[in-house]
Amino acid sequence: MGLWARLKRVFFASTGAALDKIENPELVLQQTIRDMRDRVPELNNSVAQVMATERLLIKNTENLEKQVVDLDSKIKASVKMGRDDIATAYIGQLQQAQMDLERTGAQLEHASLASKQALKARDNYVLNMKKRTAEAMQLISAAKQAKLQEQLAQTMETFNIGDDASTFNEMREKIDRRVAAAEAKLQLGTSSVDSQMQDIEREAMDIQLQDKLLEYKQQMGLLGSGSPAASKQIGAGGQAKSDDVLDPIVVNDTTDSNRSN
């Protein structure tokens, strides 16, 4: 191998290696997608031109067909009037119109076929573009995932778990001490004298409410004089309250008796 060939090989190898380093697959794929999408308007314009040619030939065919019918009518009218010279002139025009119609019909067939082929090519290109776009998006996602994995691998290489183990243990110990102190404070708060006094006051309020309920029931005559519920009241205070409740009932009974007499 000659010196020049070896230099060319080294140059191309070095250039290829440099391009591989600076080439970003994600950016290349995104640019490819943009290029494919940019070709769609140009392709649509080409298809539109082919279809416009077909439309124009259709119009020409319709006009020639009308011209043929009109010339045929004029020839017949000229023959009836005995004007063979005019009929002969119309016949020449009719032959030319029929030749133009035949040529235009052939052009229309080719234009129709070209239009269908252009539409089919456009649709195939769009389908292929969508397929390539989806594939490119998957490759871009895979490239992003590979990049994240590379970054994670580099991070894990520089991360020494043994250096931070003592820090985690120290923080865990501090948090455990704070939790234990908070639980102790909560226990002291719930077992204090103030808390016990609040329990006693709440119990006393419940007793007063029960006494009031019995008072309403006795006033309404829902309890008998020997009801065991009244004897379950706490202490002499409960008995005194029962007497206080019964006194208005006795007074009311005495008043009713006097009125009846």
Secondary structure as the mmCIF struct_conf table of DSSP 4:
data_model
#
loop_
_struct_conf.conf_type_id
_struct_conf.id
_struct_conf.beg_label_comp_id
_struct_conf.beg_label_asym_id
_struct_conf.beg_label_seq_id
_struct_conf.end_label_comp_id
_struct_conf.end_label_asym_id
_struct_conf.end_label_seq_id
HELX_RH_AL_P HELX_RH_AL_P1 LEU A 3 ILE A 22
HELX_RH_AL_P HELX_RH_AL_P2 PRO A 25 LYS A 80
TURN_TY1_P TURN_TY1_P1 MET A 81 GLY A 82
HELX_RH_AL_P HELX_RH_AL_P3 ASP A 84 THR A 158
HELX_RH_AL_P HELX_RH_AL_P4 ILE A 161 THR A 190
TURN_TY1_P TURN_TY1_P2 SER A 191 SER A 191
BEND BEND1 SER A 192 SER A 192
HELX_RH_AL_P HELX_RH_AL_P5 VAL A 193 GLN A 219
TURN_TY1_P TURN_TY1_P3 MET A 220 GLY A 221
BEND BEND2 LEU A 223 LEU A 223
TURN_TY1_P TURN_TY1_P4 SER A 225 GLY A 226
TURN_TY1_P TURN_TY1_P5 PRO A 228 ALA A 229
HELX_RH_3T_P HELX_RH_3T_P1 ALA A 230 LYS A 232
BEND BEND3 GLN A 233 ILE A 234
HELX_RH_AL_P HELX_RH_AL_P6 GLY A 235 SER A 260
#
